[in-house]
Structures are given as structure tokens and as C-alpha cells.
Amino acid sequence: MSTNEWIMIIGLIINVVIAVSYLIWGIVILPHTTRKDENYSKTKYGIICIVMLLCPVIGFLFFGLGYILFFLFFHEEVDLSDIIFSKKRVVVNERTDIERDLNIAPLEEAIAISDKESLRTLMMNVIKGDVQKSLAAISLGLNSEDSETSHYAASVLRDELNEFRENVEKIYAEIRKGNEDQPQFCIMLLTYMNVILIQRVFIPMEQEYFVYKMVEASDILYQKDKENMTSTFFEWTCLRLLEIQDFLLCEEWCKRAVSTYPKELASYTCQLKLYFTMQEKEKFFETMEKLKKSNIVINNETLELIRIFS
């Protein structure tokens, strides 16, 4: 054989050795070292090995030159010395759970679906969320024909409502002590109770019982610490009384709200809702006129109400 042929054979042998060695290193040795990155794939090393075998010398030079160029020009440490990391300046964008989002639907409609597996998934997704704010939706699952779904709903409601009853009694006991922390416990009770009572998941008798507990806490806060009796607390108290149809007590609290916060929109909307429910036309339109003449910023809902009755 000529010298050129010997050179070609030696080059091919060297190329095969390099290709096989690269493959062994990539799929056998590398997985057991700390150098394996998160994008590691055995397939990648197999493909590169095949390319080097099919394209002797050229394949090796291509990948080798690419690695050298990357190392020289792109593989540099980033200088972070002049960057200030602060949570106040960072907006975290979390990836949405697409599978869960696709399962979101109004439970009133979902209860009627025949696919039990989908209904169970939907119920579990609701339970995984903020349970306290989803009790009304979960309670709809009690009427499901699927026994497992109704069991989920019953178990969650039982546990959450029992916990609510216990916590209310504990906080109420602290309020009854009459200590200097009494107003703070009243605020705690109002904030805690409203989240549940607004959903009306109790039977009417028990709903009334807790509403009057809430009213008592509001009254103590109003008498003892009027500055912390916010417009929001007045609104919660009025609306919960309106829901149990105690119109007289609700009207009394509406008057207190207007007297304490005459420039708050909620003070007037509570009155409008009360007089509309009671069908007290004169008081309803009188309150509306006062609101129209005031300088209070009106939201879209109230503005639409005024347009309808004007």
C-alpha cells in the first residue's frame, strides 16, 4: 500500500476510536459524574457519534471546532457585581397549571355532567385552592349523584365548618373577658367570620346565630374603639343582617354607618340595598338623591342602579 492509503486508514482508525470513546464517555461515564447538566440526553451523544463515523475527520473537526469557539467566545462568567437583587423589584411569573385551568367550570353546571372522573377532578381542584372562600361552591357537590364526589364535599365542609365553630367560640371567649385587647379580638372575629358567613353555607338558624355573634363584636368595637370600626366593618354587618332579613337592626347599623362615614359609598349602598329589599320607595329615592348630590366617587354598579331608577 502507498503512504497515502496508510495515512487514510490510520485517520479512519483514529476517527473510530475517538467517536466510540466519546460515545462511551457520554452514555457510560458522564451519568456518574457531577458534570452532567439538566439538558443531558444519551441520544445526543449517540447522534454525534454516528455523525463522526459517517463523516470521518470532518465530523470530528466540526464538533471539535464548535466546542472550541463556544469555549473561547461564549463560555464566560456573567458579571453580576452591579446588579441589585431585591424582591421589591422582581415580578415572579409562575407558569399556569394548564391541566387544572382547563378543568375550571361553574360547579352549578359541572354537577350535572355525566363524566364522574372529570367531576371528581374538578372537585379536587377546588379543594386544593383556598377552601375557606370556596365552601359555597363545594357545598354544591353534596347534591352530586357520584358518591365519591359528594363524599369529598361532605368531608371538607364538615372539617372546615367544625373548625370555624371552634375558632369563633375561642375568639368570642377572649372578647367576653373584656381585656384591653378586646377591640383587637373583635376585629379578628369580624374578619374571620365574614369570609364564611358571606357564603351562607349554614342552615338558617345557625347562620342567624353567627350573624348576631358578628353584630355583637361590631357593637363592642363601635363602642370601645370607634376609630378602628372601619366602613368595611359597617358594610359587612349591614349586609349580613340584611341576608337574615333583620331589617330593623340592619337599618340601625346603616344609620350608624352614614353618621360615622358620611363620605363613603358603602354607607349609601347598604341603605339602598336595604330599602330596595324592604320596598321602601320613599326612603330608597331619598337616599339615592343624597348620593347623587354628594361628592362621593360612584362605582359602575351603583351608577347603573342610579341610571335605572332616575
N, C-alpha and C positions, 0 to 999 in steps of 0.2 A: 504493500500500500504506500501511497505517496504521503508526503509530510502533511499536505492539506487535509487529506482524509483522516489521518491520525488526529489532527487538531480538532476536526469536526466531531469525531467520535468522543474524544476526551471532553469537549464542550458539552455534548449531549449528556454524557455521564454525570458531569458536574451539575448540569441543569436539573437532571432527575434527582440527584442526591439532595440538592437544595430544595426542590419542590416537595419531596417526600419528608425531608426534615422539617420544613415549615408546617406541613400538614400534621405531623406527629406533635410538634410543639403546640400547635393551635388547639387540637382536639384532645390531646392526652395530658400534656404537661401544664398548659396555661390554666385550665379549670381548677387546679390545685394550688395556684399561687394567688397572691394578693393583687396582681396586676390586671386581673380580669375586670373590665368595665361593665357598666349597666347595659350597654348595647352588644354585649358578647353574643356571637352566634357561630356554631360549628359549621353551619352551611357556608358562611363567608369564607372560612379557611379552605373548605373543600373546593369552592369555585375558583379561588385564587390558585390553588394547586393545579387544577385542571387547565387553567389558562397558561400557566408556566410550562406544563407538559406539552400542550398543543402548540405553543408559540415559544420554542426554545430560545433562550438568551434574551429575545425581545421582550417576552412576558416578564422575565426576571428583572430586566433593566427598567421596564415601565413601572412596575410596582416599587422597585428599589429607589428609582429617581423620584417618584411621587412622595415616598416617605421622607427622603432627604429634603426635598423642597418644603414639605409641611413642617418638618422639624426646624428648618432654618428661618422661615418667614412667618409662620402662623402659630407655632407652638411656643407662645410667650405668656409669662405670668401677667395677669391684669393688675395694674397699679390701682389699688383701692384706697390709697392714703388720703385722697382729697374728697372722698365720698362719705357723707354722714348718713348712717342708717338710723332712722327713727320711725317708730310705729305711727307717729302722727303724720308722717309724710308718705306712708305706704298704704295703698289701696289693694287689699287682697281680693283677687278674683278667683273664686273657687269654681271648679268645674261642676256643672249641674249633674245630678243623678238622672240621666235621661230615662232610664227604665222606670224609675219611680215617678218622674214627671208625667210620663205617658199614662200612668195609672190613675192620675188625679182626675176626679169627676165628681159632680154633685152627688152626695150619697142618697138623696131622695130618689134619683134616677137609678143609681147603681144598685140599690137594694132589690130592684125589680129584675136585674139581669139574671139569666139562667146559668151563666158560666160561674160555677161555685169557686173555682180556683182563682179567677180574676177578682171575685168579690172578696175572697179571703186576703189576697194580696193588697187590695185597696184598704181593707180594714187594718191590716198590719202596718201599712204606710202611714195611716192616720195616727195609729197608736205610737209609732216611732217619733212623731212630731211633738209639738207642745200639747201634751194631753189635757192639761187644765183648760186650755182655750178651745178644745175640740170635743168636749163632753156632749154637747148638743148633737153634733154630727155622729159621735159614737153611739149615742142612745138610739139612733135610727136603726142600728144594726140589731137591736133587740127583736125587731119585727121580721127579721130575715127567716126565710124558710130553711136556710142552711144552718144546721145545728151548731157547727163549729164556729161560724161567724157570730151567731147570737151568743155563743159561749165566750168568745173574745170580748164582745161588747159588755156582757154582764159582769165578767171578771174585772175589767178595767173600771167600769162605773162603780162597782161595789168597793173596790180598793180606794179609788180617788175620793168618793163621797164620804166614806168612813174616815179617811184621813182629814178631809175638810171638817167634818163634825168635831173630831178630836181637837184639831188646831183652833177652831173657833172657840171652843169651850176653854181651852188653855189661855188664849189671849183675853177672852172675856173675864176670866177669873182674875187676871192681872189688872184689868180695868176696874173691877169691883173693889180692889184693895184701896183705891183712891190715893195712891202714892204720887209723888211729884212727876213720875214718868207716865202718869195716866193719859195725858194728851198724845204722847208718842205711841202708846199701845192702841189708842183709838184710831190714829192714822194707819197703823199697821193692820188693824182689823178691817177698816173700810177698804183699803187697797186690796187686801186678800179676799174679802168676801165678794166684792163686786165682780171679779173675774168669773166666779162660779154662778152667782145669782142672776147675772145678765143672761145666762144661757137657759135658765128656767128648767133645770133637769130634775128638780124635786117635785114631789106631789104638792098640790096647792097648799095643804095645811102646813107642811114643813117649809115650803117656800115663804109663807107668811111669817112663820116663827123666826126664820133667819133674817128676813127683811126688817122686822121690828128690832132684832138684835142690832142690826146695822143702823137703824134710826136712833137707837139709844146711844150708840157710840158717836154718831154725828151730833146728837144733842149735847153730850158731855163735852165734846171738842168745841162746839159752838159756845157753850157757857164758860168753859175753863181757858180756852186758848183760841180766841176768835180770829187772831191773825193767821193761824195755820188752817183755819177752816176755809179751804180754797173754793173757788167757783166750781171746780170739778167735783168736789165732795158734795156740794149742794145739788149739782145736777144728778149725780148718782143716786142720792137719797130721794129726790123728787121722782125720778123715773122708776125706781124700784117700787115706790109706793103707788105710782100710777099703774104699774103692772098688776098689783094685787087689788087694785080698784079701791084703795082707801083715799077717796077724793078729798075729804075734809083735811086730813093730815098732810096730804100732798100739797093742797093749796096753802096751808100754813107755811110749809117749807119753801114754796115758790115765793111767797111774800118776803120771807127771810132772805132768800137769795137776791131778790130785787133790791131790798133795803141795804144789803151788805155789798153787793156788786151791781150797782145800777148801770154800769157801763160795759157789762159783759153780755155777750149774745146769748149764752146758755141760760141766763136768768129769764130771758123773754121766751126763748124756745120752749122751755119747760112749761111756762104758763100757757103758751099757745097749744101745746100737746094736751095739757090738762083740760082746758076749756073746750077744745075740739072734741075730746072724748066724752066730756060731760054734756056736750051740745049746748053750751052756754054761749050763744051767738054774740050777745052784747059785750060780754067780757072778752071774748075772743077778738072781736074787731077793735075794741078799746085798746087791748094790748098790742095789736098789730099797728094801730095808729101811733102809739107811743114809740114803738120800734122804728117806724118809718121816719118819725120826726127827730129821732136821736142821731148821734154821730157814730153809732156803732157799725163796724165793718160787718156786712152780712155775707154769709156763705151762699153757695149756689142753691143748696137745698131750701134754705129759708127764703131766698129771693124768688125761687119758683113758686113757693107757697104764697108769697105776697102777690105775685102776678095772677095766680089763680083766683084769689079772693078779692082782688082790687077791682 
